[in-house]
Amino acid sequence: MQPTSGMVNAFVEGAAELSAEQQTMINRRKELLGPSYRLFYERPLHLVRGEGIWLYDADGNAYMDAYNNVASIGHCHPGVVEAITQQVGALATNTRYLHNTVLDYAEKLLATMPAEIGHFMFTCTGSDANDLAVRIAKSYTGGTGIIVTETAYHGITQAVADFSPSLGENVPLGMHVRTVPAPDQWRCEADVTSEFTANVQAAIDDLERHGIKPALLICDGLFTSDGLFSHPLGLLKGAVDAIHAAGGLYIADEVQAGFGRSGEEMWGFLRHGVVPDLVSMGKPMGNGFPVAGVAARPEVVEEFGRKARYFNTFGGNTVAASAALAVLTAIQDEGLRENSRDIGAYFKQGVAQLAEKHSQIGEVRGVGLFLGVDIVSDRDAKTPDAEATTKIVNGLRDEGVLISACAKAANVLKIRPPLVFTQENADYFVEKLDLVMSSSA
C-alpha cells in the first residue's frame, strides 16, 4: 500500500509556507555552513528517516524517493544495516592490516567485470575515485589531455572539477580539457554514433594541435548529467577506439550508471561492447555508507603502483567493505538487476504513454530504473523548456514524489528510483506526474 501521508538547487530564504522551525534551520545553515551549500526544491524538506523507496519528514509525511541513487537498494536496507552494525562493533581499521572482507569484496566485484580488469583500489567517494583514475591515466600515458561531454559531472576535487563542466561557468575548465556534445539521438540529424566518434576525434586533434598529449576519455555510460542518452547500443566503441589510437585511456565513470541500474547489465559500459582501462564507482556502492573505488586493467596500474604508493585512510576500511559487500550481495541474491530491467521497462512505457496527453513531453529516454523525460515547449521544434521542467519538479515534490532535472538546457526530468521499485510504485509515480502536468498546463 502506498503511504498517504530538480536538480533544482534553490537556496531558499523565507519561502512561502515554511514553518518557523524550517526557517530557523535555513537561517542556521546559512550562518553555520556558509554560502556554498544549496537545498533541493523551492520548499525545502526536513527529512528524519527513510525506509525502502520512501523518505519521511518531521511531520510524518511520506515522499517517494525517485531521485537519490545513493540508497540504490532502498533506504535502510536491513542487510546493509546489519553488516555495518556488526562490523563497526568488531573492528574498524584500514587496508594496511590484513582483513578478509576487503579481499572478498574485491574478488566478488571483479567477477562482475570483463576478464581484462583484474585489480580494485578503494576510495571514499566517486570524486576520489575519478581523481585516482586520472592520476593513473596520466602516469601510464604520459599525457595530460582530457575529453569529456559538455555537461558531464565527475566530481569536486580540484583535479576533477577541472573536467566537470556541469559545475557551471564559475568553475573554469582546465586548459588541458576538451568537451564534446553528448550523443543526443533525438536531436541528431546524422548518425549519432558516427557523430560522437567524430567529435571525440576532433577533440583529440585539437589537443594534439596545441601540443597536449591525450591522456583519457572519461564518460558515464548513460550520459546521465547530459540528459540521459542510453542508446543506441555500441555508441561508445568508435570513440574508445579513437582515444586508444591516440595513446590515451578510456575511463568508464559508473558512479551513476553502474551496479545494475540499467537492468540490462551490471555496468553501463557493457551495453556498448567496450572494455574500459579504468572503471570508477561510488554513490550506490555502500547504500549510504561512504565507499568508492577504481577497477583497473593490471598493466595500466602496474607502473603507477611501482612508482607511487597509494593509501587512503578510510578507503576500504573494514566497515566500508562490509557495507559494500552487503550491497553487492543484495543486488545479486535479491535479483535487483533483473527487477530494474523488468520494472524499468514497465515504468518507461507508463511514462511514455503520458506523451499522448501532454505535448510538453518531447521524448522519454533511458533503460532500467533510470529515465530521462525531455520537456519541451514545442515538440516539433524540440525546444527545451527549463521553466516548465522546474515547475514539474517542484510540483511533484508537493505531491510527495522526489526527482530532479539535468541536461545542458536544464529541461530533462531525472528519474532514478531505488532498484527495489515495484510495479505499484511505478503506477503511483505515473499518476502523480500526470496530475502535476495536467495542473501546470
RATAZI-V742275 format. One record per residue. N is the residue number from 1. RES is the residue in one small letter. SS is DSSP state (alpha for helix, beta for strand, coil for the rest). OMEGA is omega as a letter, one per 30 degrees, with the letter a starting at -180 (* if undefined). D_LAST is the distance of its C-alpha to the last C-alpha in Angstrom with 1 decimal. Layout:
N_RES_SS_OMEGA_D_LAST, N_RES_SS_OMEGA_D_LAST
This chain:
1_m_coil_l_29.4, 2_q_coil_l_26.3, 3_p_coil_a_26.7, 4_t_coil_a_25.1, 5_s_coil_*_25.5, 6_g_coil_a_18.3, 7_m_coil_l_20.9, 8_v_coil_a_19.6, 9_n_beta_l_22.9, 10_a_coil_l_22.7, 11_f_coil_a_26.1, 12_v_coil_l_25.2, 13_e_coil_l_27.6, 14_g_coil_l_27.1, 15_a_coil_a_23.4, 16_a_coil_l_22.2, 17_e_coil_l_23.1, 18_l_coil_l_25.6, 19_s_coil_l_28.8, 20_a_alpha_l_32.1, 21_e_alpha_l_33.1, 22_q_alpha_a_30.1, 23_q_alpha_l_30.6, 24_t_alpha_l_34.3, 25_m_alpha_l_33.6, 26_i_alpha_l_31.4, 27_n_alpha_l_34.3, 28_r_alpha_l_36.8, 29_r_alpha_a_35.0, 30_k_alpha_a_35.0, 31_e_alpha_a_38.7, 32_l_alpha_a_40.0, 33_l_alpha_l_38.0, 34_g_coil_a_37.5, 35_p_coil_a_34.8, 36_s_coil_a_34.0, 37_y_coil_l_32.1, 38_r_coil_l_28.3, 39_l_coil_l_26.1, 40_f_beta_l_23.0, 41_y_coil_l_19.7, 42_e_coil_l_19.1, 43_r_coil_a_20.8, 44_p_coil_a_23.7, 45_l_coil_l_25.2, 46_h_coil_a_28.8, 47_l_beta_a_29.7, 48_v_beta_l_33.1, 49_r_beta_l_33.5, 50_g_beta_l_32.2, 51_e_beta_a_33.1, 52_g_beta_l_32.0, 53_i_coil_a_28.3, 54_w_beta_l_27.7, 55_l_beta_a_28.0, 56_y_beta_l_28.9, 57_d_beta_a_28.6, 58_a_coil_l_31.4, 59_d_coil_l_30.2, 60_g_coil_l_30.2, 61_n_coil_a_26.5, 62_a_beta_l_25.7, 63_y_beta_l_23.3, 64_m_beta_l_23.0, 65_d_beta_l_24.2, 66_a_coil_a_22.5, 67_y_coil_a_23.4, 68_n_coil_a_27.0, 69_n_alpha_l_29.3, 70_v_alpha_l_32.4, 71_a_alpha_a_32.7, 72_s_coil_l_32.3, 73_i_coil_l_34.4, 74_g_coil_l_32.9, 75_h_beta_l_33.4, 76_c_coil_l_37.1, 77_h_coil_a_38.2, 78_p_alpha_a_41.6, 79_g_alpha_l_43.6, 80_v_alpha_l_42.5, 81_v_alpha_a_43.2, 82_e_alpha_a_46.6, 83_a_alpha_l_47.5, 84_i_alpha_a_46.7, 85_t_alpha_a_48.5, 86_q_alpha_a_51.6, 87_q_alpha_a_51.9, 88_v_alpha_l_51.4, 89_g_coil_a_54.1, 90_a_coil_a_56.5, 91_l_coil_l_56.2, 92_a_coil_a_53.9, 93_t_coil_a_55.4, 94_n_coil_a_54.8, 95_t_coil_l_55.6, 96_r_coil_l_59.0, 97_y_coil_l_60.3, 98_l_coil_l_60.5, 99_h_coil_a_58.0, 100_n_alpha_a_57.1, 101_t_alpha_l_53.4, 102_v_alpha_a_52.6, 103_l_alpha_l_54.5, 104_d_alpha_a_53.1, 105_y_alpha_a_49.5, 106_a_alpha_l_50.3, 107_e_alpha_a_52.0, 108_k_alpha_a_49.2, 109_l_alpha_a_46.5, 110_l_alpha_l_48.6, 111_a_coil_l_49.1, 112_t_coil_a_45.4, 113_m_coil_l_45.8, 114_p_coil_a_47.7, 115_a_coil_a_51.5, 116_e_coil_a_51.6, 117_i_beta_a_49.9, 118_g_beta_a_52.6, 119_h_beta_l_52.2, 120_f_beta_l_49.8, 121_m_beta_a_49.6, 122_f_beta_l_47.9, 123_t_beta_a_45.8, 124_c_coil_a_43.7, 125_t_coil_l_40.3, 126_g_alpha_l_38.5, 127_s_alpha_l_39.2, 128_d_alpha_a_42.9, 129_a_alpha_a_42.8, 130_n_alpha_l_41.5, 131_d_alpha_l_43.9, 132_l_alpha_a_46.7, 133_a_alpha_l_45.7, 134_v_alpha_l_45.8, 135_r_alpha_a_49.2, 136_i_alpha_a_50.5, 137_a_alpha_l_49.1, 138_k_alpha_l_50.7, 139_s_alpha_a_53.9, 140_y_alpha_a_54.0, 141_t_alpha_a_53.1, 142_g_coil_l_54.5, 143_g_coil_l_51.4, 144_t_coil_a_48.7, 145_g_beta_a_45.9, 146_i_beta_l_42.6, 147_i_beta_l_39.7, 148_v_beta_l_36.1, 149_t_beta_a_32.6, 150_e_coil_a_30.7, 151_t_coil_a_28.4, 152_a_coil_l_30.8, 153_y_coil_a_31.5, 154_h_coil_l_35.0, 155_g_coil_a_36.1, 156_i_coil_l_37.3, 157_t_coil_a_41.1, 158_q_alpha_a_42.4, 159_a_alpha_a_43.2, 160_v_alpha_l_40.0, 161_a_alpha_l_37.8, 162_d_coil_l_39.5, 163_f_coil_l_37.6, 164_s_coil_a_34.3, 165_p_alpha_a_32.2, 166_s_alpha_l_29.0, 167_l_alpha_l_30.8, 168_g_coil_a_29.9, 169_e_coil_l_32.0, 170_n_coil_l_34.0, 171_v_coil_a_35.5, 172_p_coil_l_37.5, 173_l_coil_l_38.2, 174_g_coil_l_41.9, 175_m_coil_a_43.9, 176_h_coil_a_44.7, 177_v_beta_l_41.1, 178_r_beta_l_39.3, 179_t_beta_l_35.7, 180_v_beta_l_34.4, 181_p_coil_l_30.9, 182_a_coil_a_29.4, 183_p_coil_a_29.6, 184_d_coil_a_26.2, 185_q_coil_a_27.0, 186_w_coil_a_23.6, 187_r_coil_a_24.2, 188_c_coil_a_27.9, 189_e_coil_l_29.7, 190_a_coil_l_32.9, 191_d_coil_a_34.1, 192_v_alpha_l_32.3, 193_t_alpha_l_35.4, 194_s_alpha_a_37.8, 195_e_alpha_l_35.6, 196_f_alpha_l_35.3, 197_t_alpha_l_39.0, 198_a_alpha_l_39.8, 199_n_alpha_l_37.7, 200_v_alpha_l_39.6, 201_q_alpha_l_42.8, 202_a_alpha_l_42.0, 203_a_alpha_l_41.4, 204_i_alpha_a_44.8, 205_d_alpha_a_46.5, 206_d_alpha_l_45.2, 207_l_alpha_a_46.4, 208_e_alpha_l_49.8, 209_r_alpha_l_50.1, 210_h_coil_l_49.8, 211_g_coil_a_52.4, 212_i_coil_a_50.1, 213_k_coil_l_50.9, 214_p_beta_l_47.8, 215_a_beta_a_47.7, 216_l_beta_l_44.6, 217_l_beta_l_41.2, 218_i_beta_l_38.9, 219_c_beta_l_35.6, 220_d_beta_a_33.4, 221_g_coil_l_33.6, 222_l_coil_a_29.9, 223_f_coil_a_29.0, 224_t_coil_l_26.7, 225_s_coil_a_26.2, 226_d_coil_a_25.7, 227_g_coil_l_22.6, 228_l_coil_l_24.4, 229_f_coil_a_26.5, 230_s_coil_a_28.5, 231_h_coil_g_29.8, 232_p_coil_l_32.0, 233_l_coil_a_34.9, 234_g_coil_a_37.8, 235_l_coil_a_35.6, 236_l_coil_a_37.7, 237_k_alpha_a_41.2, 238_g_alpha_l_41.9, 239_a_alpha_l_40.7, 240_v_alpha_l_42.9, 241_d_alpha_a_45.8, 242_a_alpha_a_45.4, 243_i_alpha_l_45.6, 244_h_alpha_l_48.5, 245_a_alpha_l_50.3, 246_a_coil_l_50.0, 247_g_coil_a_51.6, 248_g_coil_a_48.5, 249_l_beta_l_46.9, 250_y_beta_l_43.6, 251_i_beta_l_42.0, 252_a_beta_l_39.4, 253_d_beta_a_37.1, 254_e_coil_a_36.2, 255_v_coil_l_35.0, 256_q_coil_a_31.5, 257_a_coil_a_32.3, 258_g_coil_l_35.4, 259_f_coil_l_36.8, 260_g_coil_a_35.3, 261_r_coil_a_31.7, 262_s_coil_a_31.3, 263_g_coil_a_33.0, 264_e_coil_a_35.0, 265_e_coil_l_37.4, 266_m_coil_a_38.5, 267_w_coil_a_37.8, 268_g_alpha_a_35.3, 269_f_alpha_a_38.0, 270_l_alpha_a_39.7, 271_r_alpha_a_36.9, 272_h_alpha_l_38.1, 273_g_coil_l_41.8, 274_v_coil_l_42.9, 275_v_coil_a_45.1, 276_p_coil_l_44.4, 277_d_coil_l_47.2, 278_l_beta_l_45.5, 279_v_beta_l_42.6, 280_s_beta_a_41.0, 281_m_beta_a_39.2, 282_g_coil_a_38.2, 283_k_alpha_a_35.2, 284_p_alpha_a_35.2, 285_m_alpha_a_39.0, 286_g_alpha_l_40.0, 287_n_coil_l_36.9, 288_g_coil_l_36.9, 289_f_coil_a_40.5, 290_p_coil_l_41.0, 291_v_coil_a_42.5, 292_a_beta_l_42.0, 293_g_beta_a_44.3, 294_v_beta_l_45.3, 295_a_beta_a_46.7, 296_a_beta_l_49.0, 297_r_beta_a_51.4, 298_p_alpha_a_54.8, 299_e_alpha_a_56.2, 300_v_alpha_a_53.3, 301_v_alpha_a_54.0, 302_e_alpha_a_57.8, 303_e_alpha_l_58.8, 304_f_alpha_a_56.3, 305_g_alpha_l_57.7, 306_r_alpha_a_61.2, 307_k_alpha_a_60.7, 308_a_coil_l_58.2, 309_r_coil_l_58.2, 310_y_coil_l_54.8, 311_f_coil_l_54.3, 312_n_coil_a_51.3, 313_t_coil_a_52.3, 314_f_coil_l_49.4, 315_g_coil_a_48.3, 316_g_coil_l_49.5, 317_n_coil_a_50.9, 318_t_alpha_a_51.9, 319_v_alpha_l_49.0, 320_a_alpha_l_46.4, 321_a_alpha_l_48.2, 322_s_alpha_l_48.2, 323_a_alpha_a_44.5, 324_a_alpha_l_43.8, 325_l_alpha_l_46.2, 326_a_alpha_l_44.5, 327_v_alpha_a_41.1, 328_l_alpha_l_42.5, 329_t_alpha_l_44.5, 330_a_alpha_l_41.5, 331_i_alpha_a_39.4, 332_q_alpha_a_42.4, 333_d_alpha_a_43.7, 334_e_coil_l_40.5, 335_g_coil_a_39.1, 336_l_alpha_l_36.0, 337_r_alpha_l_35.8, 338_e_alpha_l_35.9, 339_n_alpha_l_33.3, 340_s_alpha_l_31.0, 341_r_alpha_a_31.7, 342_d_alpha_l_31.2, 343_i_alpha_l_28.4, 344_g_alpha_l_26.7, 345_a_alpha_l_26.8, 346_y_alpha_a_25.4, 347_f_alpha_a_22.6, 348_k_alpha_l_21.7, 349_q_alpha_l_21.7, 350_g_alpha_l_19.4, 351_v_alpha_a_16.8, 352_a_alpha_l_17.4, 353_q_alpha_l_16.9, 354_l_alpha_l_13.2, 355_a_alpha_l_13.1, 356_e_alpha_a_14.1, 357_k_coil_a_10.9, 358_h_coil_a_8.4, 359_s_coil_l_9.5, 360_q_coil_l_8.6, 361_i_beta_a_11.6, 362_g_beta_l_14.6, 363_e_beta_l_17.4, 364_v_beta_a_18.4, 365_r_beta_l_21.8, 366_g_beta_a_24.5, 367_v_coil_a_27.4, 368_g_coil_a_28.5, 369_l_coil_l_26.6, 370_f_coil_a_25.0, 371_l_beta_l_21.7, 372_g_beta_a_19.7, 373_v_beta_a_16.2, 374_d_beta_a_15.7, 375_i_beta_a_12.2, 376_v_beta_l_12.2, 377_s_beta_l_10.9, 378_d_beta_a_13.3, 379_r_coil_a_14.5, 380_d_coil_a_17.8, 381_a_coil_l_18.6, 382_k_coil_a_17.5, 383_t_beta_a_16.3, 384_p_beta_a_15.6, 385_d_coil_a_12.7, 386_a_alpha_a_14.2, 387_e_alpha_l_12.1, 388_a_alpha_l_8.9, 389_t_alpha_l_11.6, 390_t_alpha_l_13.1, 391_k_alpha_a_10.2, 392_i_alpha_a_10.0, 393_v_alpha_a_13.8, 394_n_alpha_l_14.2, 395_g_alpha_l_11.8, 396_l_alpha_l_13.9, 397_r_alpha_a_16.9, 398_d_alpha_l_16.2, 399_e_coil_l_16.1, 400_g_coil_l_19.3, 401_v_beta_a_18.6, 402_l_beta_l_19.8, 403_i_coil_l_19.0, 404_s_beta_l_19.2, 405_a_beta_a_18.4, 406_c_beta_l_21.0, 407_a_coil_a_22.0, 408_k_coil_a_23.4, 409_a_coil_l_20.0, 410_a_coil_a_18.7, 411_n_coil_a_15.8, 412_v_beta_l_16.9, 413_l_beta_a_16.2, 414_k_beta_a_19.8, 415_i_beta_a_20.6, 416_r_coil_l_24.3, 417_p_coil_l_25.3, 418_p_coil_a_29.0, 419_l_coil_l_31.2, 420_v_coil_l_31.8, 421_f_coil_a_28.2, 422_t_coil_l_28.5, 423_q_alpha_l_26.9, 424_e_alpha_l_25.9, 425_n_alpha_a_24.3, 426_a_alpha_l_22.3, 427_d_alpha_l_21.1, 428_y_alpha_l_20.1, 429_f_alpha_a_18.1, 430_v_alpha_l_16.2, 431_e_alpha_a_15.5, 432_k_alpha_l_14.2, 433_l_alpha_l_12.0, 434_d_alpha_a_10.5, 435_l_alpha_a_10.1, 436_v_alpha_a_8.5, 437_m_alpha_l_5.9, 438_s_alpha_a_5.4, 439_s_alpha_a_5.7, 440_s_alpha_a_3.8, 441_a_coil_*_0.0
